[in-house]
Structures are given as C-alpha cells and as structure tokens.
Amino acid sequence: TSGEGHMMAIRLPMSTKPMYLYLEDGVPTRSTGFFNHNALYEVNLPQAGRIEVLKGPSSTALYGSDAIGGVVNVETRDPSLLPSANAYAEAGAYGWGRVLLSASDTWGDNGVRADLNLTRTDGWREGTNYNRQSATVRWDRDLGDAALKTVLTASRVEQQTAGSSQLLRDDYLTAPTENYTPISYRSVKAVRFSTAYEREMGATLLSVTPYLRYNDMELLPNWSLTYDPTVYSTGHSSVGMLAKVRQDLPAIATRIIAGVDVDYSPGGRLEHSIDPVREANIFTDYSLGEVLYDYDVTYHAVSPYIQAEANPTDRLYLSAGVRYDRMGYDYDSHLQPLQEGSHRRPADTEISYDHLSPKVGATLDLGRGLNFYGNYSHGFRVPSEGQIFQQGSAENTVGLEPVLANSVELGMRGELGGRFGYSLALYRMVVENDILTYIRPDGLRENQNAGETLHQGFEMGLGAVLTESLRADLSYSYAQHTYEEWTPRPEVDYGGNEQEGAPNILASTRLTYTPSFVPDGEISIAWRHLGGYWMDPTNLHEYPGHDIVDLSLEMPVTPEVELIGRAMNLTNEHYAETASFNEFRGEEFAPGMPRTLYLGVQYRWLGDKQ
C-alpha cells in the first residue's frame, strides 16, 4: 500500500485481519495477541537471505496457530566464510534514497554478519514522506557437536500518512497526489533478540530457541478520521521459547518431531479521541480529547505439538501432526466499564482458549521430476487483543469466538529436462466464526463472528528456459471468496455474496534476458495483473482491476561494481492500491504510484584469509 505498509492476501481476500504468521528465522516477529497486518515493516526485507512463503493452514502444527492464510518466514543471511563487505546506494523520484551496508567474516568457530538499511522518501503524494532504519547482527558459533545462532534485529519507521489514504472518485481521477489526511502518522519501533541452540546426537536433534521482543507503535490512523478520529499508542514486550526434539527411526523410515512453544507478552493500549480541524476535505490540525481506552493486557500461550513423517516406500511420503494451543488474556482496564455509545469498554476479565489442530498429508513421487501431493489441515486463530478489548459500538467483543479453518489441498509439481518446471494446486478452505467488520451506515465499525466463509481456487506456476539467454516465468491464481453465512443485522444478509477486496484473478509474467556478451548482466520485464473485485459486501460497486509493467536492469561495470536500474509502472497506469465503498463516504480509492525511476550502484568486496 505504498510507504512501508502492506495488506496480505494468501488464499484470502486483501485485508488487515490477523490471519497470517510472520517469522524471522522461525521466531514469530510479534505475539499472537498483538497482531499487526503491517508486521513486515518491522523486518529488514531488502537484506534478507531468503523469504519463504507457506500457503494455507497446513503449517499450523509446526509453526503456530496464526497460520490460517499462511506463513511468511524471513531468514537472515549467513555469515561469510571469507571477509566480505557490500554497499548499495539507490536514488529515485520523489526524494527516494536507500543505502544498504553489510559486512561479514568468520574467525575460527565464530561467524559474524552485520546489515544496515537506511531508507527515506518524500512520497509522491502530499504528506506521505517516511524514514526507516533497520539493523541486523547475527553471530554463528560452532560448538563441535552443537551450534549457536544469535540474532539481534531492530527497526524504526517514522511515517506520515500511509499510502493507503483514500480519495473520493473525482480527486482520485484528477488529483491523485492530493491527501485528505496529512495530519495522520505512525511511529514504529521493534527490537528482537534470539539465540538458537541446536545439537545433534546421532539420530536425535535437539533445538531450543529462547527469545525476547519489544514492539511499540504510536498511530493517528488516516482511515478513521471521518467517522472515529483517534490517536493511540500500543505495544508489547515478550519473553518466549521454541523447543523441539527431532528423532529419526531408520528401521521404520520414520521421523518424529515433538516440541512446545511458550509465549508471555504483557502489553497495553492508550487511546484518545481527537477533535480534528477540517478545511474542505483536508484535515489540517487536531486537538486532544478524552481518553477512550487505557488498559494493560497480557497474552500467554503454551502450545505443545507432535508430527510424524514416514516413507513406507521409496515413492511415498506421509505426514501427520497435531498441535494443542492453550492461550489466554489477562485484561486490566484503568477506566470504568462502559456499555453504551461508540467506544464501549469491557470490565476487567480473564479469557482462555484451548484447541487441537490436526493435519495429515501425503506425497507420491512418480519419478522423472513429477510428484503429486494432498493434505488436509485444520487451522485455529484466537481474536487479537484489539478485536476483543477495543470494543467500539459492538454489544460484546469479549465473547468473540476463535476462527476455525478446514482446508483440503491437492497438487502436482515437476520438471522436464531441467528446462521446464511447473506446479498446480487446487484448494478449498471453509472458515467458521470468521471475525468480520460490519460497517454501519454512519461509518462506525463493529467486529463480529460471521457464520462461515468459503475460499477455493487453483494456483499455477510455470518456469521455462527458452534459450541460453532467455527465461520466462508465469504465476496465475483463480479464487472465489464468498460469504456463506453472515447476517450482521436482522435486515442485512450477505450470504452468497462475494467478499469485498477479493479479486478472482492474480497473475504475473516475467521475461529475463541474460546477454552472453555481458557476464552476470540481466534485463527483466514483468507484468502484474490484479483482477476486478467488489468494493463492498453488497456486491454493488466494483473496482475493475489493473495491469502494471515493471522493468529492471543489472549491469556489471567491474567484477566489484554493478549498476542497477528500475522503472516501476513503466506504462504509467492509473490504478488504485485499494478501493472500497461504504454508505457513509461512498466510493474511495488509494491511488497507486505513477511511473517511477530508480538508479543504484552496488559494490561487493571479498577478501582473503591471512
């Protein structure tokens, strides 16, 4: 959504709901109880070693209960064996600048790597500048029959209005650089520290990872200024541990993985109403009003799990697992309970949840690079603290039920001759007790459990080496996301309608040319397609979708120096990052960035051991 924000859509509609699990080296970046859909801006993505995406709830048993839509695991880079350094500087339109610095080396049994990310921009729309600083330090130590990996990461983001600030249709079409909410802002701080200890003892692997977390955010949201203007701060600290044992049983070709995740996260929220000053459509200033929410809340969880993996034949792989989650909140409000108006407050309370989440899967290898797979998985997600204790105008949010998901997936993948690779997946996921936001005619919002939503579709990926210099990659997804049962009011029934923000088609194609006369050079052109989608649950207003073309160039100048160029939205498409409709404000669009050029230079140095 431009800026440093994002909305995830993995087998679910585009939304800000807590349906995903974000990890860094396998450790959750946030506590389950304090979900933030923008969690990836607390991670140093540009300097990641790799980014792993697991789709659907099939990973719940091993990774955690949040993973209904999927898991995004960002892995830090390994320390280098030889002394090395890397510097990248990039400049672009609208005051964009980025510097990425890295240094690494290994001394005996110790390897160290340090990364620094400094990014800033003025923003292409008025009042949308931001600055970020991120740093990662990783220390790997070889202990002979064991190993330690210690990671310290920190991020700070200071951002004016997020790129998702929306405009009315006329301004979206004629004045996309306009910004109605220049007074909005967010200030984000995140620090994480973990030490992973792994020891192999024959057929046994022991892994223990204690971790500490700190997350803090101060926010004046742009999206609620017209109907519920507030400013608030929220955050939490965490102490936790991931522990597991992996046992191989060669005699029966089986592996057992058993473990437990522990999380203790005290946090809180302080929220004030504000009295904004508005000139025409522009919010220019505000004064602080009454305290709406002021509470401490502690999230705690203990989640044991076990998974078995077996190879009954050379061609057949089976897996089955189950996870038990025992979770809860201890909530203590510093204000009196309130059960009327638009900012109701629950009384002090303790809430607990417990649930079993099973999964089974099988993969059949037919040889010659072809295999088929299938799995059934059950997902479980407790409401976040904001959904429960920021009650708003809803009659009862303390009683919100956990979200349950049942997913079936079938697929195939393979390759031909090392030049052509393909994958196909079909899935069907039924979500019960989905926590949905009902937007009333006056613009106020209420969280409530819906009866059922259905998510089904297929995904396809193709990759082909066309010539020695030319490669093509295609990904395509067709999905339907529907309300099966949702009656937010006796007179309102959305059952049978498609969900808003849920395009049926997502697709992308990339052509990559590596000229033989320029070793390590590369030219790439990518086309991204977002299909049309409904802007409201009544299915009366539709965004038509859009197509974006990007171009990138990597050109070595010397063995150490490389020039990198990017042209984003090459055709200067006029499109919306998000589009929505409600009866209070009508149709609204967050305009996407026009054609934008960037140029960078990268220097790599690799030394020798003395």
Salt bridges, closest charged atoms under 4 A:
GLU4 OE1 - ARG132 NH1 2.24
GLU24 OE1 - ARG192 NE 2.99
ASP25 OD2 - LYS149 NZ 3.50
GLU42 OE2 - ARG30 NH2 2.92
ASP66 OD2 - ARG381 NH2 3.26
GLU75 OE1 - ARG50 NE 3.84
ASP78 OD1 - ARG138 NH2 2.80
GLU90 OE1 - ARG566 NH2 2.85
ASP105 OD1 - LYS609 NZ 2.72
ASP115 OD1 - ARG113 NE 3.28
ASP122 OD1 - ARG120 NH2 2.98
ASP140 OD2 - ARG138 NH2 2.88
ASP145 OD2 - ARG199 NE 3.20
GLU158 OE2 - ARG156 NH2 3.45
ASP228 OD1 - HIS343 NE2 2.62
ASP248 OD1 - ARG255 NE 2.58
ASP261 OD2 - ARG323 NH2 2.76
ASP263 OD2 - ARG213 NH2 2.72
GLU271 OE1 - ARG269 NE 3.00
ASP296 OD2 - HIS334 NE2 2.95
ASP325 OD1 - ARG323 NE 3.17
ASP330 OD1 - HIS300 NE2 3.70
ASP354 OD1 - ARG326 NH1 3.20
GLU409 OE1 - ARG11 NH1 3.15
ASP434 OD1 - LYS17 NZ 2.89
ASP442 OD2 - ARG440 NH2 2.64
GLU446 OE2 - ARG440 NH1 3.26
GLU446 OE2 - ARG489 NH2 2.77
GLU459 OE1 - ARG11 NH2 2.81
GLU459 OE1 - LYS55 NZ 3.26
ASP473 OD1 - ARG471 NH2 2.95
ASP536 OD2 - HIS541 ND1 3.41
ASP547 OD1 - HIS529 ND1 2.72
ASP550 OD2 - ARG528 NH2 2.87
GLU562 OE1 - ARG604 NH1 3.58
GLU587 OE1 - ARG169 NH2 2.73
GLU588 OE2 - ARG585 NE 2.89
